[in-house]
Amino acid sequence: MTTNTEFANVTEELEWRGALFDATPGAAHVLATEKVTCYNGFDPSASSLHIGSLVPIMGLVRLQRHGHTPIALVGGGTGMIGDPSFRAEERKLMGIDQIDENVEAIRLQLEPFLDFKASSNPARMVNNADWLRKTNLLDFLRDIGKHFTVNTMMGRESVKGRFGRDSGISFTEFSYQLLQAYDFLRLYEIDKCGFQAGGSDQWGNILGGVDLIRRIHGADSDGLPRAHGIAYPLVITASGEKFGKSAGNAPTLDPKQTSPYRLYQFFLNVADADAVPYLKLFTLLNQLQIGELDVAVKTEPGKREAQRKLAEEVTQTVHGQGGLDQALRVTRAFFGGDIAGLSADEMEDVLDGSSVTEIRRDELSGEGIRFSELAVKAAAGKSGGDVRRTVEQGGMYLNGERVENADRAVVLGDLVEGRLLVIRRGRKSYSLVKLAD
């Protein structure tokens, strides 16, 4: 395990990186003087974690690099209820099979970030379904429920907003905070886990667990909590939007949902004002390295060195060197205008959002269709004459190859992997033609 010696303790690093929203009294001292075990929960409400989950994931990474032991908890038990934190409406309950599928997918996404073979502080992965699904209701109410007051539970910021709505909040979701607190108690008693981390939207739930442990096990000799919590801020862009959500299709950590190219492009295109804060939050680059990139943003913003380094670091962290190599190769091919070597999936990926036209198989059979006719059909030209003039000027391409004759036949054999065609006009105008089902 390589320990980060740049900072005296992990709290100092989190503060410098803008990654510490709050902490319980005494937490910073314990982190600086003792080796602790800290867990962070991850919600299996979807089949993939989204890009905002990198904040708590990197939090566990930093804790481990400072010698602490991280536990990644995937909520196969709490996922049966659903976290109501700051949600306007109650979430739809999922079936157990779907939850378990999501848990396994998320477990695989978390594994590359943490060191499970470290000699002194190996990371662990747990699933709270292992205990919550076996918990007896009456025992739970007697042993756990008695330590909570409804007054306190109603005062949590995570649920207060629901009381004023017509939909209200069900007892099912209202009880979620007890389950999360019980997770902390169970890990404290069985796994000697004294810290819980999470986003600022989880702060009330984290405090619920700290308080439950105090009520059952008391305070330490100095009157401070035996268990502690730290919270990370929810990331807001320079324009005031919630990070990763404004685009409507937030990038995920699943390469099948968000390709390495798409993840790379997401970070490559962040605003100048967000580049350095994101470098601090989402990468392991040190103060000197980020300081140099900060200067580059201020003096030569057009070169986008900070964004490029950010995109490279995050893509490599999430998808490995192979994923980064693929993202760079696709980027060079697309922006260099040479897409001939890309696969059909890669072509479709980079052209997501471009004009899409469907064509029937019979239109490409036999003698096929004239390129000029296809280009007009795909809105790559206003008329046959327009296409011919552009071809004569050397400005039309099919699947990355320059078209020399506007009347050339486009046939089934021209389909990339038997699925699609790509027409480019000029340097940046693309049209995607897909074979109709």
C-alpha positions in Angstrom: 0.0 0.0 0.0 1.5 3.3 -1.1 0.8 6.0 1.6 0.3 9.6 0.7 3.0 11.5 2.7 2.2 14.9 1.2 -0.3 15.7 4.0 0.1 15.1 7.7 -3.4 13.4 7.7 -6.3 12.7 5.4 -8.4 15.5 6.9 -5.8 18.1 5.7 -5.9 16.5 2.2 -9.7 16.5 2.1 -9.8 20.1 3.2 -7.3 21.2 0.6 -9.2 19.3 -2.1 -12.5 20.9 -1.1 -13.8 17.5 -0.3 -14.8 17.9 3.3 -18.3 19.2 4.0 -18.6 18.4 7.7 -17.2 16.1 10.4 -18.2 15.1 13.9 -16.3 16.6 16.9 -13.0 14.9 17.3 -13.0 13.2 14.0 -10.0 15.1 12.6 -7.9 14.2 15.6 -8.8 10.5 15.4 -8.0 10.4 11.7 -4.6 12.0 12.4 -3.6 9.9 15.3 -5.2 6.5 14.9 -5.7 3.8 12.2 -9.4 3.6 11.6 -11.9 1.6 9.6 -14.3 3.7 7.6 -17.3 2.7 5.4 -19.3 4.3 2.7 -22.6 3.0 1.4 -23.6 2.8 -2.2 -27.2 2.6 -3.3 -28.1 -0.1 -5.8 -31.2 1.8 -7.2 -29.6 1.6 -10.6 -27.4 -0.8 -12.4 -24.5 1.6 -12.4 -23.0 4.3 -10.2 -23.1 7.7 -11.8 -20.2 10.1 -12.1 -21.0 12.0 -8.9 -20.3 8.7 -7.0 -16.6 9.4 -7.7 -16.5 11.8 -4.8 -17.1 9.2 -2.1 -15.2 6.6 -4.0 -12.1 8.8 -4.1 -12.7 9.5 -0.5 -12.3 5.8 0.3 -9.2 5.8 -1.9 -7.6 8.7 0.0 -8.4 7.1 3.3 -6.7 3.9 2.3 -3.7 5.8 0.9 -3.3 7.4 4.4 -3.2 4.0 6.0 -6.9 3.6 7.0 -9.1 0.6 6.2 -11.9 1.3 3.7 -15.2 -0.7 3.5 -17.4 -0.3 0.5 -21.0 -1.2 1.5 -23.4 -2.0 -1.3 -27.0 -1.7 0.0 -28.7 -4.9 -1.1 -30.8 -4.6 2.1 -31.5 -0.9 2.2 -32.1 -0.9 -1.5 -35.3 -2.8 -0.8 -36.6 0.4 0.9 -34.9 3.2 -1.0 -33.3 6.3 0.4 -35.8 9.2 0.5 -33.0 11.8 1.1 -34.0 15.0 -0.7 -36.3 13.3 -3.1 -39.5 15.0 -4.1 -41.5 11.7 -4.6 -41.3 8.2 -3.3 -39.1 6.0 -5.4 -40.6 2.9 -7.0 -39.7 -0.3 -5.2 -37.6 -2.7 -7.1 -37.8 -6.5 -7.1 -35.2 -8.5 -5.2 -33.7 -10.0 -8.3 -33.2 -6.6 -9.9 -31.6 -5.3 -6.7 -29.2 -8.2 -6.5 -28.2 -7.7 -10.2 -27.5 -4.1 -9.5 -25.5 -4.9 -6.3 -23.3 -7.3 -8.3 -22.8 -4.7 -11.1 -21.9 -2.0 -8.6 -19.5 -4.3 -6.7 -17.6 -4.9 -10.0 -17.4 -1.2 -10.6 -16.0 -0.5 -7.1 -13.3 -3.2 -7.1 -10.7 -1.5 -9.4 -10.5 1.6 -7.1 -9.5 -0.1 -3.9 -6.6 -2.3 -2.9 -8.0 -5.6 -1.5 -4.6 -7.2 -1.1 -2.8 -4.5 0.9 -0.7 -6.1 3.6 -1.8 -3.7 6.5 -5.1 -2.2 5.5 -6.9 -4.3 2.8 -10.2 -2.9 1.6 -13.4 -4.9 2.1 -16.7 -5.1 0.3 -19.9 -5.9 2.2 -23.6 -6.2 1.3 -26.0 -5.2 4.1 -28.5 -7.7 2.7 -26.4 -10.3 4.6 -27.9 -9.0 7.9 -30.9 -6.7 7.1 -32.8 -9.4 5.2 -32.4 -11.7 8.2 -33.4 -9.1 10.8 -36.5 -9.9 12.9 -39.0 -7.0 12.9 -40.0 -7.2 16.6 -36.4 -7.6 17.7 -35.4 -4.6 15.5 -38.2 -2.4 16.9 -37.3 -3.3 20.5 -33.5 -3.1 20.2 -33.1 -0.3 17.7 -36.3 1.6 17.3 -36.5 2.5 21.0 -33.4 4.7 20.6 -35.0 7.0 18.1 -37.6 9.7 18.6 -40.0 10.6 15.9 -39.3 14.2 16.6 -35.7 13.8 15.7 -36.4 11.7 12.7 -38.9 14.3 11.4 -36.3 17.0 11.8 -33.8 15.5 9.5 -33.3 17.7 6.4 -33.3 14.7 4.2 -37.1 14.1 4.8 -38.5 17.5 6.0 -39.3 18.6 2.5 -41.7 15.7 2.0 -44.0 16.6 4.9 -45.3 19.7 3.0 -46.2 17.8 -0.1 -49.5 16.1 -1.0 -47.6 12.8 -1.5 -46.1 13.0 1.9 -43.7 10.2 2.9 -44.5 6.6 3.6 -43.5 4.8 6.8 -41.4 2.6 4.6 -39.1 5.4 3.5 -39.4 7.2 6.8 -37.8 4.2 8.4 -34.8 4.2 6.1 -32.7 6.2 8.5 -33.1 3.5 11.1 -31.7 0.9 8.7 -28.7 3.0 7.8 -28.0 3.7 11.5 -28.3 0.0 12.2 -25.7 -0.7 9.4 -23.2 1.5 11.2 -23.9 -0.1 14.6 -23.5 -3.6 13.1 -20.2 -2.7 11.4 -19.0 -1.0 14.6 -19.7 -4.0 16.7 -18.7 -6.8 14.3 -16.0 -5.2 12.2 -14.7 -2.5 14.5 -15.7 0.2 12.0 -15.7 3.5 13.8 -16.2 5.9 10.8 -18.9 6.4 8.2 -18.5 8.6 5.2 -21.0 9.9 2.6 -22.3 12.8 0.7 -23.7 15.9 2.5 -27.2 14.6 1.6 -26.4 11.7 4.0 -25.2 13.8 6.9 -28.4 13.3 8.9 -28.4 9.6 8.4 -24.7 9.4 9.4 -25.4 11.4 12.6 -28.3 8.9 13.3 -25.8 6.1 13.3 -23.3 8.0 15.4 -26.0 8.7 17.9 -27.3 5.1 18.0 -23.8 3.9 18.8 -23.4 6.5 21.5 -26.8 5.5 23.1 -25.9 1.8 23.1 -22.1 2.0 23.9 -21.8 5.4 25.5 -19.1 8.1 24.8 -15.4 7.7 25.2 -13.4 8.7 28.3 -13.3 12.3 27.1 -17.0 12.5 26.4 -16.5 12.4 22.6 -18.3 10.0 20.3 -17.0 6.5 20.0 -18.0 6.6 16.3 -17.5 9.4 13.8 -18.8 10.6 10.5 -17.4 12.7 7.7 -19.4 14.1 4.8 -18.3 15.2 1.3 -19.9 18.1 -0.4 -22.3 17.6 -3.3 -20.5 19.0 -6.3 -22.0 22.1 -8.0 -20.7 23.4 -11.3 -19.5 27.0 -11.7 -22.9 27.7 -13.3 -24.7 26.5 -10.2 -26.0 23.2 -11.6 -25.7 19.8 -9.8 -22.6 18.0 -11.1 -23.4 15.3 -13.7 -27.1 15.9 -13.7 -27.5 19.0 -15.9 -27.0 17.1 -19.2 -30.0 14.9 -18.5 -28.0 11.8 -19.2 -25.4 11.8 -16.5 -22.3 9.7 -17.3 -22.1 6.4 -15.4 -19.2 4.2 -14.5 -20.5 1.4 -16.6 -18.6 1.3 -20.0 -21.7 -0.3 -21.6 -23.8 2.8 -20.7 -21.1 5.5 -20.9 -18.2 4.5 -23.1 -14.6 5.6 -22.2 -14.8 8.0 -25.1 -18.0 9.6 -23.7 -16.5 9.8 -20.2 -13.3 11.4 -21.6 -15.3 13.9 -23.6 -17.5 14.8 -20.6 -14.4 15.9 -18.6 -12.6 17.3 -21.5 -15.4 19.8 -22.0 -15.9 21.1 -18.5 -15.7 24.9 -18.0 -12.4 26.5 -17.1 -13.7 27.5 -13.7 -14.5 23.8 -12.9 -11.3 22.2 -14.2 -9.1 22.7 -11.2 -11.7 22.0 -8.5 -12.5 18.7 -10.4 -8.8 17.9 -10.6 -8.7 18.1 -6.8 -11.8 16.0 -6.3 -11.5 13.3 -8.9 -7.8 12.7 -9.3 -4.8 11.7 -7.2 -2.6 14.5 -8.7 -0.7 16.4 -6.0 -0.6 20.1 -5.1 2.4 20.8 -7.3 0.9 19.1 -10.3 -2.5 20.7 -9.9 -0.9 24.1 -9.1 0.9 24.0 -12.5 -2.4 23.2 -14.3 -4.1 26.0 -12.4 -1.5 28.4 -13.8 -2.1 27.0 -17.3 -5.9 27.6 -17.0 -5.3 31.2 -16.1 -2.5 32.0 -18.6 -3.3 29.8 -21.6 -6.9 28.7 -21.3 -7.2 27.9 -25.0 -4.9 25.0 -24.7 -7.2 23.3 -22.2 -4.3 21.5 -20.5 -6.2 21.1 -17.2 -9.2 19.7 -18.9 -7.1 17.3 -21.0 -5.3 16.0 -17.9 -8.5 15.8 -16.0 -10.1 13.7 -18.7 -7.1 11.4 -19.0 -6.8 10.8 -15.2 -10.5 10.1 -14.6 -10.9 7.9 -17.7 -7.8 5.9 -16.7 -8.9 5.6 -13.1 -12.4 4.4 -14.1 -11.6 2.2 -17.1 -7.9 1.5 -16.9 -5.2 2.2 -19.4 -7.0 0.2 -22.1 -10.1 2.4 -21.7 -8.0 5.6 -21.9 -6.2 4.3 -25.0 -9.5 3.6 -26.6 -10.9 7.0 -25.7 -7.8 8.8 -27.1 -7.9 6.7 -30.3 -11.5 7.4 -31.0 -11.0 11.1 -30.2 -8.1 11.4 -32.6 -10.0 9.5 -35.3 -13.2 11.6 -35.0 -11.7 15.0 -34.6 -9.0 14.3 -37.2 -11.7 13.3 -39.7 -10.3 9.8 -40.2 -12.9 7.4 -38.8 -12.3 4.6 -41.3 -10.6 2.5 -38.6 -13.4 2.7 -36.1 -15.8 -0.1 -35.3 -19.5 0.3 -35.9 -20.1 0.7 -32.2 -17.4 3.4 -31.9 -18.9 5.2 -34.9 -22.3 5.1 -33.4 -21.0 6.2 -30.1 -19.2 9.3 -31.4 -22.1 10.3 -33.6 -24.7 10.0 -30.8 -27.0 12.9 -31.3 -26.2 13.4 -34.9 -28.8 13.1 -37.7 -29.9 9.5 -38.1 -31.6 8.1 -41.2 -32.8 4.6 -41.7 -32.5 2.8 -45.0 -34.1 -0.5 -46.1 -31.9 -3.5 -47.0 -33.5 -3.7 -50.4 -32.4 -0.1 -51.2 -28.8 -1.3 -50.9 -29.3 -4.7 -52.6 -28.3 -5.4 -56.2 -27.1 -2.2 -57.9 -27.7 -0.3 -54.6 -28.4 3.5 -54.4 -26.4 6.4 -55.9 -24.3 8.2 -53.3 -25.8 11.5 -54.3 -29.3 10.2 -53.6 -28.3 8.7 -50.3 -26.6 11.9 -49.2 -29.8 13.9 -49.9 -31.9 11.3 -48.1 -29.6 11.6 -45.1 -29.8 15.5 -45.2 -26.1 15.7 -46.0 -27.0 17.7 -49.2 -29.9 19.9 -50.4 -30.0 18.3 -53.8 -28.2 16.0 -56.1 -26.5 18.9 -57.7 -25.4 20.3 -54.4 -23.9 16.9 -53.5 -22.1 16.6 -56.9 -20.5 20.1 -56.5 -19.3 19.2 -53.0 -17.9 15.9 -54.2 -16.0 17.6 -57.0 -14.6 20.0 -54.4 -13.4 17.0 -52.4 -15.7 17.6 -49.5 -17.8 14.4 -49.2 -16.8 11.2 -47.3 -18.3 7.8 -46.9 -17.2 5.8 -43.8 -14.1 8.0 -43.6 -13.1 7.6 -47.3 -13.3 10.5 -49.7 -16.0 10.1 -52.4 -14.6 10.6 -55.9 -17.8 10.1 -57.9 -21.3 11.3 -56.7 -22.9 8.6 -58.8 -21.0 5.7 -57.3 -23.2 3.0 -56.0 -23.6 2.4 -52.3 -24.3 -1.3 -51.7 -24.7 -3.7 -48.8 -21.0 -4.3 -48.8 -20.4 -0.7 -47.8 -22.1 -1.1 -44.5 -19.7 -1.1 -41.6 -20.1 -4.5 -39.9 -23.3 -4.9 -41.9 -25.1 -2.2 -39.8 -24.4 1.4 -40.7 -22.9 4.1 -43.0 -21.4 7.4 -42.0 -21.5 10.4 -44.4 -19.3 13.4 -43.7 -19.6 16.7 -45.4 -16.8 19.1 -44.9 -14.8 18.8 -41.6 -17.5 18.4 -39.0 -20.9 17.7 -40.5 -21.8 14.0 -40.0 -24.9 12.0 -40.9 -25.5 8.5 -39.7 -27.4 6.0 -41.9 -28.5 2.8 -40.2 -29.9 -0.3 -41.7 -33.6 -0.6 -40.7 -34.6 -3.6 -38.6 
